[in-house]
Amino acid sequence: MQKISAPKTALVTGASRGIGRAIAQALAKEGYRLYLTCRHSEKELTDLSYHLSETYHVACTPIVADIGDMQAVNELFSQIDDLTLLVNNAGVSHIGLLHEMTAEEWQTLMNVNLNALFYTCRLAVPMMLKHHEGKIINISSVWGNAGASMEVAYSASKGGVNAFTKALAKELAPSGIQVNAIACGIIDTDMNRCFSEEELSALRDEIPADRIGQPSEVASLLLAVVNAPSYLTGQVITLDGGWTA
């Protein structure tokens, strides 16, 4: 009997802008039904969802949810009937000396950047197990590999994302579910608006590609991972213009 795949359905967290927005657009163009989340930017998310539905003729559901809160994620998944692709993109940063960071700031960052992966995956995986297929892609950072001064908490959270990705991939590989991560370098998003033009120029000088990456490039790589052979799993793929090579 021929295996019948489930309809292409994706959840993208942190989709109202930046990388998440670019990913949502790329997936809509590929015909995915979409569930898109954000924490604060409801109008931007609603406008994006309408635009994608009208442009690509796909179902697109915007949901405001704090992805770092387990109850909010439970409520989010109560609105999702099936899922073939989970993109854990939502993230926050914190720049500053570790000893000046409060425990509340640390916990908020860890909730969004790392704990959210547990909250979403524990609910998404059973949906994928029904079909013996599915894909989970986590958006990480090069600082999860190398660590960054003044970004200890962020680096620690992304290091956790990388380890989570590799371990879950081993756990789910026998069930036909792929788990991978994309470790981004400097990408032109609001997260990096905290840097002055002088600081960004100095960063560009360090990057062999001589430029900052674009959200659309992350989306293009994500599509390549989505369409990759099923043997590709447990990988943390770096996209940084040769910066940390």
N, C-alpha and C positions, 0 to 999 in steps of 0.2 A: 504494500500500500504506500502511495506517495505521501510524504510528509507535507502537511499544509501549514505554512508559516502564519503566525499571528499578524494582524494588520500593524503596519509600522506606527508605533505610538511612542512619543518621547516626553519625558519630563526634564525641563531645563531650569535649574535654580539660578537666581540672580540674573534674570533675563531682561531687565528693563533697559540696560545700557551696556556699553563696552563689549567685552568678550561674549557675555551671555546673549546679548542682542544679536550679535553677528552669527552666533551658533543657531539661534532660533530661526533667523532668516535662511541660513543655509539648509536647515532641516526642512523648513516649510517648502523650499524650492524642490526638495527631494520627495515631497508628498507625505511627510509625517503629520499625523495628528499630534497636536502639541498641547501640553500643559506647561504654562510659564509662570514662574513665581518672582516676587520681589518682596522686600520688607517695607519700603516707604514710598516708592515712586509709582503710585497706583495709576495716575493719569498716563504716564509714559508707557506703562505696561499695557493698559487698556488700548491706548492708541496703536501700539505695536501689534497687538493681537488682532485688532480690526484690520490693520493694513495687511498683515500676512494672510488673513482669511480672504480678504477681497482680491489680493494679488495672486495668490497661489491656490485658492479654492480648497483650503484645508480647514478642518475644525481646529480652533485655537482657543483655549480656555485660560484666561488670566486669573491668577489667584494670589492675593496678598497674604503672605505668611512669613513668620519669623522662622527660618529654616534651622536656627539654632535652638529652638524650643521643641521638645519632644511632643508635647500635646498638640502644638500647632502643626507639626508634621503628620501626626495621626489624623488630624482633621483634614489636612491636605489630601492624604491618600484615601480618605473616605469618599472623595469626589472622583477618584481614578478607577476605572473599571478594568484596565489592562495596561501593560507596559512592556515594550520591547527594548527601550533604550533609556537609561538614566544618565543624565549629565550633571554631575555635582560641580557647579561652577561658582556658586555664591561664596564670597570671601570678603574679609576685612583685613586691613593692615594696621600696624601700630609702629610708629617710629619714635624712638626715644631710648634713654638709658634704662636698663632692666630694673635697677634699684629705685627708679622713680615711677615705675609702672605700678598701678594699684592692683590688688587681687581681683577687683571687679572687672577692670579692663582686661586682665589676663583671661578670666573665665569667659567673658563675652567673646573674645577672639577665638578661644578654643571651641566654644559652643558652635560658632558659625563655620569655622574653617575645618574642624576635625570631628567634633561630636555629631554634626549634621550628617556626615557620611554614614555613621552607625544608624541614625534615625531613619534615613531614606533607604538604605540598603536592606535593612531588616524587613521592610515592608515591600520593597520592589522585588527582591529575590523570589519570594513565593509565587509572584505573578509570572516570572520568567521560568521557574521550574515547571510550571504547567505545560509549557511549550517545549521544554528541553532546549531552550535557546534564549539569548538575550545579551545585551552589552551594557556595561557600566564604564563610563569614562569620567575620571576625576581630573579637574583642572588644578594643577599644582604649580610649583615655582622652582626655579634653579636654586633658590635659597633653601629648599628642602634637601638638596644634595650638599651644598657647600656651606650654608649658614651665612648670615650677614650681620655685621656689627650694627648696633642700634635697631636691629629687627630680630631680636632673640625669640620673642614669642611667635612672631610670624614664621620664622625659620623652623622653630620647633613644631608648629602646627603642620607645616607642609612636609617636614620630615615624617611626621605621623601619617600624613596622607599617602606618601610613597610606600611606607611599610604596610599600611592598611591595604593598598592596592595589590601589592605582591602577595600578601598572605591570603586575601580573599580570592585572588585569581587561582591559587592552588586549590582552595576549598571548592570552588565552583567549576573548575575545568572538567571534571568528570560529568557534569550536568550540561555541558555545552554552552556555558555562559562565560563570556570573555570580560575580563576586568583589566583596564589599562589606565594610564595617567599621562597627561601632557604637562611637562614642566616648562613653564614659560619664563623667558627672560624679560627684558623691559618691553612692555607693550603700551601703546598709546591709549591709555584709559584714564578715567577720572581718578583711579587709585594713585596714579603718578603725578597728579596735578599739584601735589605738595612740593614738588621739586621746582626750583627756579630754572629759567632758561639756561643760565650759566651751568647749573648742576646737570641738566639734561645734556648740554653740549659736551660736558666732561664725560658723561656716560657714553655718549655716541662715539667719542674718541677711543673708548676701550673696546668697542664692538667691531670685530673684523668686517662685518657687513656694512659698517659705517652708517647705520640708521637704526631707528627704533622700530620694533615690529608693529604690525597692524592687527586689530581684532579679527579682520577677515582672514588673515593668515592662520590664526588659531582655528578658526572655523573650517578652513580648507583642510588642515591637518586632521581635525576631528573627523571629518567626512572620510578621509583616507583610512583612518583607524576603524571607523564603522564598517567600511567596505573591505577591510583586510581579511585574509584567510583566517579561519577559526583557530589556527595554530598560534596566532599572535595573541598572547595573553600574559599578564603579569609584568608588563613593560612600562617603564617610566621614560617617555620619549621627550627629549629636550628640544625646545624651539627657541633659540636665542641668538641667531645670527653668528654663531661661532664664539660667542662671548666667553663661555666657561669650558670650551672644548680643550 
